[in-house]
Amino acid sequence: GKLFIALFIPNNCRVFIGILDSIRENHMPNLNKLLKNECEKRLQKGIDTNLLPINEHQFEVKVDMDIENIWKRFNKIISNRK
C-alpha cells in the first residue's frame, strides 16, 4: 500500500506531499498542471471564480520508502517556517 501525507502552507500557497511506497517511483501527475487545468475547465463551465481554489499553489511531491525520511522532511519545513 501507499501512504499519502500533505502539508499545506496557505500564506505562500505551497503544498508539500510525502508518499510512502515500497518502490521509490513517482507516478503522481504534475499537480501544478492538474490544478490549473481543472480550474480552467470549471471556469469554462461558468463556475464562479470565488468557488474555485486559488490557482497559485505550488506542489512539491517526494516519494520515499522510509516514513522517517518523510517526517524529517516535514519537520524541517515546519522548523524553517518559524
N, CA, C and O of each residue as an XYZ file, in Angstrom:
328
protein
N       0.809     -1.193      0.000
C       0.000      0.000      0.000
C       0.851      1.255      0.000
O       2.072      1.213      0.147
N       0.179      2.341     -0.166
C       0.834      3.644     -0.194
C       0.255      4.516      0.907
O      -0.907      4.368      1.286
N       1.077      5.425      1.416
C       0.633      6.412      2.384
C       0.887      7.780      1.780
O       1.982      8.055      1.290
N      -0.114      8.631      1.813
C      -0.069      9.955      1.188
C      -0.237     10.983      2.303
O      -1.269     10.998      2.973
N       0.767     11.847      2.512
C       0.722     12.869      3.559
C       0.961     14.222      2.900
O       1.891     14.375      2.107
N       0.126     15.198      3.226
C       0.277     16.531      2.623
C       0.348     17.589      3.715
O      -0.341     17.505      4.732
N       1.189     18.579      3.483
C       1.327     19.727      4.371
C       1.042     20.973      3.544
O       1.797     21.308      2.631
N      -0.053     21.657      3.871
C      -0.452     22.866      3.156
C       0.023     24.080      3.943
O      -0.222     24.180      5.145
N       0.706     25.006      3.265
C       1.121     26.265      3.879
C       0.409     27.369      3.109
O       0.875     27.795      2.052
N      -0.730     27.835      3.643
C      -1.604     28.727      2.877
C      -1.046     30.118      2.606
O      -1.362     30.706      1.572
N      -0.222     30.666      3.505
C       0.199     32.052      3.293
C       1.153     32.223      2.117
O       1.288     33.333      1.603
N       1.817     31.159      1.678
C       2.636     31.276      0.469
C       2.228     30.258     -0.597
O       2.969     30.014     -1.550
N       1.032     29.661     -0.425
C       0.441     28.759     -1.431
C       1.360     27.599     -1.808
O       1.476     27.250     -2.983
N       2.010     27.006     -0.811
C       2.875     25.854     -1.065
C       2.240     24.609     -0.462
O       1.624     24.656      0.603
N       2.403     23.505     -1.162
C       1.900     22.222     -0.687
C       3.035     21.207     -0.812
O       3.568     20.981     -1.899
N       3.387     20.609      0.302
C       4.428     19.589      0.323
C       3.748     18.241      0.525
O       2.962     18.063      1.455
N       4.059     17.299     -0.352
C       3.419     15.990     -0.310
C       4.492     14.922     -0.158
O       5.469     14.889     -0.905
N       4.291     14.059      0.817
C       5.171     12.919      1.024
C       4.396     11.645      0.753
O       3.286     11.464      1.252
N       4.983     10.771     -0.033
C       4.335      9.499     -0.364
C       5.250      8.368      0.084
O       6.407      8.282     -0.328
N       4.711      7.504      0.934
C       5.437      6.323      1.368
C       5.041      5.182      0.446
O       3.861      4.859      0.308
N       6.045      4.572     -0.185
C       5.774      3.488     -1.127
C       6.919      2.491     -1.057
O       8.043      2.855     -0.709
N       6.644      1.258     -1.380
C       7.682      0.228     -1.369
C       8.621      0.368     -2.564
O       9.698     -0.228     -2.587
N       8.218      1.143     -3.535
C       9.053      1.428     -4.710
C       9.184      2.942     -4.806
O       8.181      3.655     -4.754
N      10.406      3.437     -4.944
C      10.624      4.879     -4.948
C      10.443      5.455     -6.356
O      11.364      6.048     -6.918
N       9.269      5.274     -6.904
C       8.959      5.832     -8.215
C       7.790      6.784     -8.071
O       6.786      6.459     -7.436
N       7.922      7.946     -8.654
C       6.881      8.961     -8.554
C       5.950      8.839     -9.758
O       6.291      9.258    -10.865
N       4.780      8.263     -9.530
C       3.779      8.129    -10.591
C       2.675      9.166    -10.446
O       1.624      9.059    -11.078
N       2.920     10.176     -9.606
C       1.927     11.234     -9.417
C       1.894     12.113    -10.658
O       2.939     12.404    -11.239
N       0.712     12.535    -11.066
C       0.646     13.503    -12.167
C       1.214     14.838    -11.688
O       1.340     15.063    -10.485
N       1.549     15.704    -12.607
C       2.019     17.035    -12.242
C       0.839     17.785    -11.631
O      -0.080     18.194    -12.341
N       0.870     17.960    -10.321
C      -0.271     18.546     -9.619
C      -0.455     20.021     -9.943
O      -1.578     20.524     -9.899
N       0.632     20.727    -10.270
C       0.506     22.131    -10.663
C      -0.327     22.248    -11.939
O      -1.228     23.083    -12.026
N      -0.019     21.404    -12.926
C      -0.770     21.414    -14.186
C      -2.198     20.914    -13.979
O      -3.140     21.445    -14.568
N      -2.350     19.898    -13.145
C      -3.672     19.328    -12.886
C      -4.609     20.367    -12.275
O      -5.758     20.486    -12.699
N      -4.129     21.119    -11.287
C      -4.949     22.159    -10.665
C      -5.305     23.241    -11.676
O      -6.451     23.686    -11.744
N      -4.322     23.658    -12.456
C      -4.562     24.701    -13.459
C      -5.614     24.246    -14.471
O      -6.538     24.994    -14.790
N      -5.470     23.024    -14.971
C      -6.417     22.501    -15.965
C      -7.826     22.373    -15.396
O      -8.800     22.712    -16.068
N      -7.940     21.888    -14.164
C      -9.262     21.740    -13.545
C      -9.924     23.098    -13.332
O     -11.124     23.245    -13.562
N      -9.154     24.084    -12.897
C      -9.720     25.428    -12.710
C     -10.195     26.003    -14.041
O     -11.266     26.604    -14.115
N      -9.390     25.815    -15.098
C      -9.778     26.322    -16.416
C     -11.051     25.644    -16.918
O     -11.922     26.305    -17.482
N     -11.165     24.325    -16.716
C     -12.373     23.601    -17.134
C     -13.603     24.148    -16.426
O     -14.647     24.347    -17.045
N     -13.478     24.386    -15.144
C     -14.624     24.868    -14.370
C     -14.983     26.303    -14.729
O     -16.158     26.672    -14.721
N     -13.979     27.111    -15.043
C     -14.261     28.481    -15.486
C     -15.027     28.465    -16.806
O     -15.948     29.257    -17.005
N     -14.641     27.558    -17.707
C     -15.331     27.448    -18.991
C     -16.782     27.002    -18.816
O     -17.635     27.325    -19.642
N     -17.062     26.261    -17.742
C     -18.431     25.831    -17.459
C     -19.229     26.927    -16.767
O     -20.418     26.756    -16.498
N     -18.583     28.047    -16.480
C     -19.284     29.171    -15.878
C     -19.334     29.165    -14.362
O     -20.132     29.888    -13.766
N     -18.499     28.364    -13.734
C     -18.482     28.326    -12.271
C     -17.847     29.613    -11.746
O     -16.840     30.080    -12.277
N     -18.441     30.172    -10.712
C     -17.973     31.410    -10.097
C     -16.535     31.237     -9.601
O     -16.216     30.243     -8.949
N     -15.674     32.201     -9.909
C     -14.265     32.119     -9.502
C     -14.105     32.064     -7.986
O     -13.109     31.533     -7.494
N     -15.061     32.599     -7.243
C     -14.982     32.550     -5.779
C     -15.138     31.129     -5.238
O     -14.772     30.855     -4.095
N     -15.675     30.237     -6.049
C     -15.859     28.848     -5.627
C     -14.664     27.964     -5.981
O     -14.627     26.789     -5.614
N     -13.693     28.523     -6.691
C     -12.526     27.756     -7.118
C     -11.359     27.989     -6.172
O     -11.254     29.051     -5.558
N     -10.479     26.993     -6.054
C      -9.281     27.206     -5.234
C      -8.354     28.202     -5.923
O      -8.420     28.404     -7.135
N      -7.503     28.807     -5.134
C      -6.514     29.724     -5.704
C      -5.613     28.913     -6.627
O      -5.110     27.858     -6.240
N      -5.411     29.400     -7.834
C      -4.632     28.672     -8.834
C      -3.150     29.029     -8.745
O      -2.436     28.975     -9.746
N      -2.691     29.390     -7.563
C      -1.293     29.777     -7.399
C      -0.524     28.781     -6.548
O       0.641     29.023     -6.233
N      -1.136     27.673     -6.167
C      -0.462     26.699     -5.322
C       0.699     26.055     -6.075
O       0.610     25.775     -7.270
N       1.772     25.830     -5.358
C       2.923     25.121     -5.896
C       3.055     23.816     -5.124
O       3.173     23.821     -3.899
N       3.033     22.704     -5.842
C       3.104     21.388     -5.224
C       4.513     20.832     -5.345
O       5.149     20.934     -6.394
N       4.989     20.245     -4.263
C       6.275     19.552     -4.270
C       6.020     18.139     -3.760
O       5.590     17.953     -2.622
N       6.285     17.150     -4.599
C       5.993     15.754     -4.268
C       7.305     14.988     -4.137
O       8.173     15.057     -5.007
N       7.430     14.256     -3.029
C       8.590     13.383     -2.820
C       8.085     12.003     -2.440
O       7.210     11.861     -1.586
N       8.644     10.991     -3.082
C       8.309      9.602     -2.777
C       9.482      8.999     -2.019
O      10.637      9.174     -2.407
N       9.183      8.289     -0.937
C      10.246      7.679     -0.143
C       9.798      6.304      0.322
O       8.604      6.011      0.394
N      10.772      5.472      0.633
C      10.487      4.128      1.117
C      10.544      4.052      2.642
O      10.230      3.013      3.223
N      10.947      5.155      3.298
C      11.104      5.182      4.751
C      10.280      6.329      5.332
O      10.504      7.491      4.993
N       9.334      6.005      6.202
C       8.463      7.025      6.795
C       9.263      8.046      7.597
O       8.869      9.208      7.686
N      10.382      7.622      8.181
C      11.208      8.555      8.960
C      11.732      9.691      8.082
O      11.804     10.834      8.532
N      12.094      9.393      6.849
C      12.576     10.436      5.931
C      11.481     11.451      5.623
O      11.745     12.648      5.508
N      10.260     10.965      5.493
C       9.135     11.871      5.226
C       8.916     12.787      6.418
O       8.761     13.997      6.251
N       8.902     12.214      7.641
C       8.689     13.039      8.837
C       9.827     14.029      9.031
O       9.581     15.170      9.422
N      11.069     13.621      8.768
C      12.212     14.546      8.884
C      12.042     15.721      7.925
O      12.290     16.872      8.286
N      11.622     15.419      6.714
C      11.414     16.479      5.721
C      10.333     17.447      6.181
O      10.512     18.662      6.099
N       9.214     16.921      6.664
C       8.130     17.781      7.129
C       8.562     18.597      8.345
O       8.234     19.779      8.443
N       9.295     17.976      9.272
C       9.789     18.715     10.438
C      10.722     19.842     10.024
O      10.680     20.928     10.602
N      11.561     19.592      9.030
C      12.473     20.626      8.536
C      11.685     21.782      7.921
O      12.002     22.947      8.162
N      10.673     21.469      7.138
C       9.832     22.505      6.518
C       9.157     23.340      7.596
O       9.137     24.568      7.515
N       8.604     22.675      8.604
C       7.914     23.389      9.680
C       8.887     24.239     10.485
O       8.572     25.383     10.814
N      10.064     23.705     10.810
C      11.027     24.475     11.605
C      11.577     25.667     10.824
O      11.920     26.686     11.423
N      11.664     25.558      9.507
C      12.118     26.694      8.691
C      11.068     27.793      8.615
O      11.390     28.936      8.290
N       9.825     27.463      8.910
C       8.731     28.438      8.857
C       8.696     29.320     10.097
O       8.093     30.392     10.071
N       9.331     28.888     11.182
C       9.257     29.630     12.453
C      10.145     30.846     12.450
O      10.197     31.575     13.440
